[in-house]
Amino acid sequence: MIRKSTILKSLTALVMSALSTTAVQAEVLVPVDQFLANTTRHYEANQYKTSYTVYVPQTELQGNAIVLNPAAVGEPVKLPTTSKNGITYVDIESDPAMLGVSYTKVNGQLTLGPAPQASTVKAPYTMQTPLSWAFDPWPTQGTPYQAKLNSSGDNIISPSWFKLHSLGLEASPNVSIDYVNDYKSKGYHVWPLITNRFDPGFTSGILADQSVWKKYAHNLVQYAYIYGFDGYNFDFENIDYADRDRLTEFVAYLSNYLHQYNIKTSIDVTGYSDSPEWSLVYNRSAFANSVDYVVLMAYDETWAKSTTAGPVASYPWVRNHTEKMLSEVPSQKLVLGVPFYMRLWHDTNGYAKGETLAMKNTGSYFANYKDKMTWDDRLKLYYLSIPTGSGSDRIWFEDNTSLGLKLDLVKELQLGGFAAWRKGFEDESTIAMIQGKDLGRGIPKS
């Protein structure tokens, strides 16, 4: 006979196990017509009625409650839809209140009604370090990762889905709840990337207009709650040095606002140079005080428009910039950006023109030019020079060997993790190498 106490202990263990597991909730799908007939939100459809925008009221925090102003038109959010068996559904799993519906579910049947004008702050999640992170600028292309990049810590995927606009946040038409759910089911956190369009004039204008800052902040919260984003990555580049202090204040404003809602933040920064717009404009130590992670883009040692050939990310260059940045950013907050690419340089009469090559192309060069490859032990990478009629083609390779040595810095320097630019430039052998890496625990030195 099984004792009741044994059954209770088993049930308790199962409940505690379920609570401790970050699982994706079951979908709550409503046919789009049924949703539109019941939502209290203003909405618009494109001309083909294949995409919908719903206007979500601005948010305010009152204790642990997110209060929505029903009188406000609100900010536009792309409705999270999915198609199954020829029918388009709205996924209302994340936050029905924000979408303007409430629901009850009895025997699998959903009944919709007007939503309350309040929600609650979602429970925070504790991230383990080190991070294994990939940027995905073309999320509609290629095969999604089928497993975690690395099992020794948290995994993040960053689709390029948002741009700053003078009137508010501009979302890509490719924002997809299916993409989010697919990656979350594989154990990833989704942190979309946001750019400033790399336009210094535009950026100067929005940095001077704090009213639009509020629009960005509200809309980022709305998207995070509706789509289930856990964080965001700020990719703000090519900014006038005169706007340095405003940029610092802007990043702190967004980060502080998002942190109230338990949404993580990160920012990308370049290595050190004398360029005002591309390096000096970053107050890295101030960023470290406001965001959760600072991502060092430790690549483009020789940038794309250079007329002198050189490597993308030689080991001594990467190490030097990483160690220097540790004087401004705590090690557990510093994420090492690594390249999944290299450059083929067409060198004619001392004038070089670069062509980006995906790292996955390395194998064909090794097969065709094996006898011409040389290992540069100082730069920690392979080098190839191919004579041409008027000069030479030269490549400083990024391969699993050179990348692996850079990833070893994560453990050695006890960094917060690594972030790779970009998904789709690698092959399965690189993924396997990363998955086998011991990245350490990202704990600061005592």
C-alpha positions in Angstrom: 0.0 0.0 0.0 1.3 3.5 -0.9 1.0 5.9 2.0 -0.8 9.2 1.5 2.2 11.1 2.8 4.3 9.5 0.0 1.8 10.6 -2.6 1.8 14.1 -1.2 5.6 14.3 -1.2 5.6 13.1 -4.8 3.0 15.6 -5.8 4.8 18.4 -4.0 8.1 17.5 -5.8 6.3 17.6 -9.1 4.8 21.0 -8.4 8.1 22.4 -7.2 9.9 21.0 -10.3 7.3 22.6 -12.5 7.6 25.9 -10.8 11.4 25.9 -11.1 11.3 25.1 -14.8 11.1 28.0 -17.3 8.6 26.4 -19.6 6.6 28.1 -22.4 3.0 28.4 -21.6 0.4 26.7 -23.8 -0.8 28.9 -26.7 -4.1 30.7 -26.3 -5.3 31.3 -29.8 -8.4 33.1 -30.9 -9.6 33.5 -34.5 -8.7 37.0 -35.6 -12.3 38.0 -36.5 -13.5 36.9 -33.0 -10.7 38.9 -31.4 -11.4 42.0 -33.3 -15.1 41.8 -32.4 -14.3 41.7 -28.7 -11.2 43.9 -28.2 -11.7 47.3 -26.7 -8.6 48.6 -28.5 -8.5 50.7 -31.7 -7.0 48.7 -34.5 -6.1 49.0 -38.2 -5.6 46.5 -40.9 -3.4 46.6 -44.0 -5.1 46.6 -47.4 -4.9 42.8 -47.7 -6.1 42.2 -44.1 -3.1 40.0 -43.5 -1.6 42.2 -40.8 -3.1 44.2 -38.0 -2.0 47.0 -35.8 -3.6 47.5 -32.4 -3.2 50.7 -30.4 -2.3 49.9 -26.8 -2.8 52.6 -24.1 0.3 54.0 -22.3 1.3 52.3 -19.1 1.8 53.5 -15.6 3.0 51.5 -12.6 0.9 51.6 -9.4 2.7 49.3 -7.0 2.8 45.9 -8.8 0.0 46.8 -11.2 0.4 48.1 -14.7 -2.4 50.6 -15.2 -3.6 51.4 -18.7 -5.2 54.7 -19.6 -8.4 53.7 -21.6 -8.9 57.3 -22.8 -5.5 57.3 -24.6 -5.2 56.2 -28.2 -1.9 54.6 -27.3 1.1 53.3 -29.2 0.9 51.0 -32.2 1.7 47.3 -31.7 1.8 44.7 -34.4 -0.9 42.1 -33.5 0.7 38.7 -32.7 -0.9 36.5 -35.2 -0.3 32.9 -36.4 -1.8 30.8 -39.1 -2.9 27.2 -38.7 -4.8 25.1 -41.2 -5.6 28.2 -43.3 -7.1 30.2 -40.3 -5.4 33.3 -38.8 -5.4 33.4 -35.0 -4.4 36.0 -32.5 -2.0 34.7 -29.8 -3.3 36.3 -26.6 -1.1 34.2 -24.3 1.2 36.9 -23.0 -1.0 39.8 -21.8 -4.7 39.8 -22.8 -5.3 43.0 -20.8 -2.9 45.0 -23.0 -4.7 43.6 -26.1 -8.1 44.6 -24.8 -9.6 41.3 -24.1 -10.2 38.9 -21.2 -11.1 35.3 -21.6 -12.4 32.2 -19.8 -11.6 28.7 -21.0 -14.1 25.9 -20.3 -13.6 22.4 -21.9 -11.3 23.9 -24.4 -13.8 26.6 -25.5 -12.7 30.3 -25.2 -15.1 33.0 -24.3 -13.9 36.6 -24.8 -14.9 39.8 -23.1 -13.7 43.3 -22.4 -10.3 43.4 -20.7 -9.6 45.1 -17.3 -7.5 48.2 -17.6 -4.8 46.8 -15.5 -2.2 44.0 -15.7 0.6 43.0 -13.3 4.4 43.2 -13.6 5.7 39.9 -14.7 7.9 37.9 -12.4 11.6 38.6 -12.9 13.9 35.8 -14.1 17.4 35.3 -12.8 19.9 34.9 -15.6 22.8 32.5 -15.1 26.1 33.5 -16.7 27.8 33.0 -19.0 25.6 34.1 -21.9 25.7 32.5 -25.3 24.2 35.0 -27.7 23.6 35.3 -31.4 22.4 38.3 -33.4 19.9 37.5 -36.2 19.6 40.4 -38.6 17.6 38.3 -41.1 15.2 36.3 -38.9 13.1 35.3 -41.9 16.0 33.5 -43.5 17.9 30.4 -42.7 17.0 27.6 -40.3 16.4 28.5 -36.6 18.8 27.0 -34.1 17.5 23.6 -33.1 19.3 23.5 -29.8 21.0 25.9 -27.4 24.3 27.4 -28.5 25.8 26.5 -25.1 24.4 24.5 -22.2 26.6 26.1 -19.5 24.5 29.3 -19.2 21.7 31.3 -20.6 21.1 31.6 -24.4 19.8 34.7 -26.1 18.7 35.3 -29.7 18.5 38.9 -30.9 16.3 39.4 -34.1 16.7 42.9 -35.7 13.1 44.0 -35.3 13.0 47.6 -34.3 14.3 51.1 -35.3 13.9 54.4 -33.7 11.6 56.8 -35.6 11.0 60.5 -35.1 7.4 59.7 -34.1 8.1 56.6 -32.0 9.2 53.0 -32.3 9.2 51.5 -35.8 8.6 47.8 -35.8 9.7 45.5 -38.7 6.8 43.8 -40.5 8.7 40.6 -39.7 8.0 40.7 -36.0 6.7 37.2 -35.3 5.1 35.5 -32.3 5.9 32.1 -34.0 9.6 33.0 -34.0 9.5 34.0 -30.4 7.6 30.8 -29.3 9.9 28.6 -31.3 13.0 29.9 -29.7 11.5 30.0 -26.2 10.6 26.4 -26.6 14.2 25.6 -27.2 15.3 27.5 -24.1 16.3 30.9 -25.5 15.5 34.3 -24.2 14.4 36.7 -27.0 16.0 40.2 -26.9 15.2 42.1 -30.1 17.8 44.5 -31.4 16.9 48.2 -31.8 18.9 50.6 -34.0 19.2 54.3 -34.4 19.4 53.9 -38.2 23.2 54.8 -37.8 22.1 58.3 -38.8 23.8 61.0 -36.8 21.5 63.8 -37.9 18.3 61.8 -37.1 19.8 60.6 -33.8 20.7 64.2 -32.7 17.1 65.1 -33.3 15.5 62.4 -31.2 18.1 62.8 -28.4 17.0 66.4 -28.1 13.3 65.5 -27.9 12.5 63.8 -24.5 8.8 63.5 -25.4 9.6 60.8 -27.9 11.8 59.0 -25.3 8.5 58.3 -23.4 6.9 56.9 -26.6 9.8 54.5 -27.1 9.7 53.4 -23.5 6.0 52.7 -23.4 6.1 50.9 -26.7 9.0 48.7 -25.7 7.1 47.6 -22.6 4.0 46.9 -24.6 5.9 44.7 -27.1 7.8 42.9 -24.4 4.6 41.9 -22.6 2.5 41.1 -25.6 5.3 39.0 -27.4 7.1 37.7 -24.4 10.4 39.4 -24.9 12.7 39.2 -21.8 15.0 42.1 -22.9 16.3 44.4 -25.6 19.6 45.1 -27.2 20.4 48.8 -28.1 22.6 49.0 -31.2 23.2 52.8 -31.4 26.1 53.7 -33.7 27.5 56.6 -35.7 26.5 59.4 -33.4 27.8 63.0 -33.2 30.3 63.4 -30.3 28.4 66.5 -29.3 25.5 64.2 -28.3 27.6 62.1 -26.0 25.9 63.2 -22.8 22.4 63.0 -24.2 23.1 59.5 -25.5 24.2 58.5 -22.0 21.1 60.0 -20.5 18.8 58.4 -23.2 20.2 54.9 -22.6 19.8 55.3 -18.8 16.2 56.6 -19.2 15.2 53.6 -21.4 17.0 51.1 -19.2 15.6 52.5 -15.9 12.1 52.5 -17.3 12.3 48.9 -18.6 13.9 47.6 -15.4 10.7 48.7 -13.5 8.9 46.0 -15.6 11.6 43.4 -15.1 12.8 43.8 -18.7 16.6 43.4 -19.2 18.7 45.8 -21.3 22.0 45.7 -23.1 24.0 48.0 -25.4 26.6 47.4 -28.1 29.8 49.4 -28.0 32.9 49.5 -30.3 36.5 48.9 -29.2 38.6 51.9 -28.5 39.7 54.4 -31.3 40.1 58.1 -31.8 36.9 58.3 -33.9 34.5 60.7 -32.2 31.3 59.2 -33.8 32.2 55.5 -33.6 34.1 55.2 -30.3 34.6 58.4 -28.2 30.9 59.0 -28.1 30.3 56.0 -25.8 30.5 56.6 -22.1 31.1 52.9 -21.4 31.4 53.2 -17.6 28.1 55.1 -17.4 26.4 52.5 -19.6 27.7 49.8 -17.2 25.8 51.5 -14.4 22.5 51.6 -16.3 22.2 48.5 -18.4 22.5 44.8 -17.6 25.1 44.0 -20.2 27.6 45.9 -22.3 28.5 44.1 -25.5 32.0 44.8 -26.9 31.8 44.5 -30.7 35.3 43.0 -30.9 35.4 42.9 -34.6 36.1 45.1 -37.6 39.7 45.6 -36.5 40.1 46.3 -40.2 36.7 47.8 -41.2 34.9 47.2 -44.4 35.8 50.4 -46.2 39.5 50.3 -45.3 41.9 50.6 -48.2 44.5 48.6 -46.3 43.9 44.9 -45.9 43.9 43.3 -42.5 42.2 40.9 -40.1 38.7 41.3 -38.8 39.5 40.3 -35.2 43.1 39.2 -34.4 43.6 37.7 -31.0 46.0 40.4 -29.6 43.6 43.2 -30.8 40.6 41.5 -29.2 42.4 40.8 -26.0 43.7 44.3 -25.7 40.4 46.0 -26.1 38.6 43.5 -23.8 41.2 44.0 -21.0 41.0 47.8 -21.5 37.2 47.8 -21.3 37.4 45.8 -18.0 38.7 49.0 -16.4 35.3 50.6 -17.2 32.8 47.7 -17.2 32.6 45.0 -14.5 33.6 41.6 -15.9 30.3 39.9 -15.2 28.5 42.7 -17.3 30.9 42.6 -20.2 29.9 40.4 -23.1 32.5 39.6 -25.8 31.2 40.1 -29.3 32.8 37.7 -31.8 32.6 37.5 -35.6 31.2 34.7 -37.6 32.7 36.4 -40.7 36.0 37.5 -42.3 37.0 39.5 -45.3 38.5 38.7 -48.7 40.8 41.6 -49.7 41.4 42.3 -53.4 44.7 44.0 -53.2 45.9 45.9 -56.2 49.0 48.1 -56.2 48.7 48.5 -52.4 45.0 49.5 -52.6 42.7 47.0 -51.0 39.0 46.5 -51.4 37.2 44.3 -48.9 34.5 41.7 -49.5 32.7 40.1 -46.5 32.9 36.3 -46.4 30.8 34.1 -44.1 32.9 31.9 -41.8 31.2 28.8 -43.2 33.1 29.4 -46.4 36.4 28.7 -44.7 36.3 25.0 -45.5 36.4 25.4 -49.2 39.5 27.6 -49.0 41.2 25.1 -46.7 40.4 22.3 -49.2 41.5 24.3 -52.3 44.6 26.1 -50.9 45.8 23.8 -48.1 49.4 24.0 -49.1 49.3 27.8 -49.2 47.8 28.3 -45.7 50.0 29.7 -43.0 49.3 29.9 -39.3 50.2 33.3 -37.8 50.9 32.5 -34.1 51.0 36.1 -33.1 47.6 37.0 -34.6 46.3 33.5 -33.8 44.7 32.9 -37.2 45.3 31.4 -40.6 46.4 33.6 -43.5 46.2 33.0 -47.2 47.6 35.1 -50.2 46.5 34.2 -53.7 48.4 35.9 -56.5 46.2 37.6 -59.2 47.1 39.3 -62.4 47.5 42.7 -60.9 48.0 42.0 -57.2 46.7 39.4 -54.7 43.7 38.3 -52.9 44.3 38.0 -49.2 42.3 36.5 -46.3 42.9 36.5 -42.6 40.6 33.6 -41.6 38.1 33.3 -38.9 37.6 29.5 -38.3 36.9 27.3 -35.4 40.4 27.5 -34.2 40.7 31.3 -34.1 37.2 31.7 -32.8 37.7 29.1 -30.1 40.8 30.9 -28.8 38.7 34.1 -28.5 35.9 32.3 -26.7 38.5 31.0 -24.2 38.8 34.7 -23.0 35.2 34.4 -21.6 36.4 31.9 -19.0 39.9 33.3 -18.5 38.7 36.9 -17.9 35.4 35.8 -16.2 33.2 37.7 -18.7 29.5 37.7 -18.8 29.5 35.6 -22.0 29.9 36.1 -25.7 27.7 37.4 -28.5 28.2 36.4 -32.2 27.6 38.5 -35.3 25.8 37.0 -37.0 23.6 33.9 -37.2 23.7 32.3 -40.6 27.4 32.9 -41.2 28.5 29.8 -39.3 28.0 26.1 -40.0 27.2 23.1 -37.9 30.9 22.5 -37.0 31.1 25.9 -35.4 27.9 25.4 -33.4 29.3 22.0 -32.2 32.6 23.7 -31.2 30.7 26.4 -29.2 28.5 23.8 -27.6 31.6 22.0 -26.4 33.2 25.0 -24.9 33.7 25.5 -21.2 32.8 29.2 -20.8 33.3 29.2 -17.1 30.8 30.8 -14.7 31.2 34.5 -15.3 32.0 35.2 -11.7 34.2 38.2 -10.9 37.6 37.5 -9.5 37.8 37.7 -5.7 
